[in-house]
Amino acid sequence: MLAKLAWPYFPTKKFMPSDSDLLRLDKQFCFSLYSASLAMTKAYKPLLAKIGLTYPQYLVMLVLWQQDNILVKDIGEALFLDSGTLTPLLKRMESAALISRQRDTEDERQVRITLTANGKALKEAAKEIPVQLLCASGQSADTLMQLRSQLTQIRDDLSTSA
């Protein structure tokens, strides 16, 4: 039964895992992705601490630096986060004077997020962070861009199949 289910995902029997390998931690793609994500977040931590951001706050700022004055739902869609996760994060960012939260004038059920002067100024301080992470990774920019493209495709495929 396993061979029938797994066959479309493995081009030859050479790549077919044995039953004993299926649940080995070191054979799990998901664990490699998870542990790489943890390592990436850990590498960001001291760099972001210098500018007073956590990693989730940095992600929100990246969205807002790209497009200011947007709805919470748009930030959520960009980051694959729900409003229950975003709301406390955005409240802390508002308390830190990085953003302002206002009810949307066209639809008061929606909340619009706008960068403050402090939030806009932080962009300049953050400009070196991607370069520092590139150096820390030990990879070329081309290698990381190819990997990013592959991971985006995997994410999209998994989202479609869910």
N, C-alpha and C positions, 0 to 999 in steps of 0.2 A: 504494500500500500504506500509506504513512504516513497519508494522509487517513482511510483506513478504521480504522486503529488509534487515531488521535488524536481522531476525531470525537466519541465520547461525552464527552470531557473539555472540549470547546469548544462552547458553545451556538450559535454562528454561525460562518460561514466568516470573518467579520471578525476573529475572535480566533485563527484558525488561523495558527501561525507558518510562515514560509517555511523551506525547507530550510536556507538560509544563516543563519537566526536560531536554529535549534534548539540549536546548540552555542556560542552566544555567552555568555561569562561573565556579562555584565550582564543577560542574559535568564533566568538560572537562579535559580529559587526557592530551591534548595538552598544556593546560595552566599550569597544574602541572609540566609538563616536562620543559616548557619555564621558569617558575618562579624558579624552582630548578636550571636550568642552570644559570640564573642570579645570584642566591645566591652563586653558586659554583664559578662563575667568580669573584664575589665580595670578596669571602673568599681568593681567590688566589692573588688578587691585592696587598695587603701589603707584602705578601711573595715574590712575583715576583719583586716588586719595590726595595726590598733589593738587588737584583742581576741585576737590570737594564733592566728587560724584561716586556713586556706587555703579556697578555694571548695568543694572536695569535702568538707572537714571541716565546713564550714558546713551543707552539705546534709544530712550525717549528723546534725548537731546539730538541725536543723529537724525531722527525723523523730523524734529522741529527745525533744525538747521537747514534741512532740505526744503521743507515747506512749513512756514509759520502760519499761525491762525487757522488751525484745523480742529475738527471734532475729535472727541475722545474715541469714538468708534473707528475713525480713520487711523488713529495711532494704534489702536488694538488690532486692526486688520494688518497694518504694516508689520507689527511685531508678533502676530499670532497670539495675542493675549486678550482675555475677556475683561470687561469693565470692572468686575469684582477684584481682579488683580491690579488693574491700572489705577483705580480710584485712590487707594491709600498711598500708592507711589506718587501720584500727581499731587495729592494733598501735602506730602512731605516736600515735594519740589516747590510748591507754592509757598510753604512756610520758609523755605530757604531763599525766597525771592528770585527764583529762576524762571517761573512761569506765572501766568495769571489764568484763573478759571472763571469763565463767564457763561451764563445761560445763552444759548444761541437765540438771536432776535427773531429768526424765522420759525424756529421750532424749540420752544422752551424745555422740551424733554431732553434735548441734546445739550452737551457742555462743550464749549469751544475753548481751546487751549492756545495761548499766545505767549511768546517769549517776552520776558522783561528785558530791560537794558542789561541787567546782570547776566541773564541767560544768553543774550546775543554776544556779549563780551567774552563769555566763556569759550566760544568757538575758537577764538584765536589761541587760547591757552591749550586747547585740545588738538591742534593741528599736527603736532609731532607724535601723538600717540600711535596712529597707524604705522608710521615709519619705525618707531621703537618696537612695536610688536612684530613687524616684518623681520627686523634684525634678530629679535629674540627667537623667532621660529626656526632660524637657520635655513629657511627655504627661499627660493627666488620668488619674485612677484608673479612671474608667469606660472610657476608651479602652484602657488596659492590661488591664483585666479582660476586655474583649471579645476582645482579641488573644490573651490567655492561653487563653480558651475555644476560639477557632479553632485555635490551635496544638495544644491537647490533642486536639481532634477529628482534626486531620491526623495527629498521632502515633498515635492509636488506629486510624485507618483504615489507615495504613501498616503498623502492627503486625499487623493482621488480614490484610492482603493478602500479607504476607511469608511 
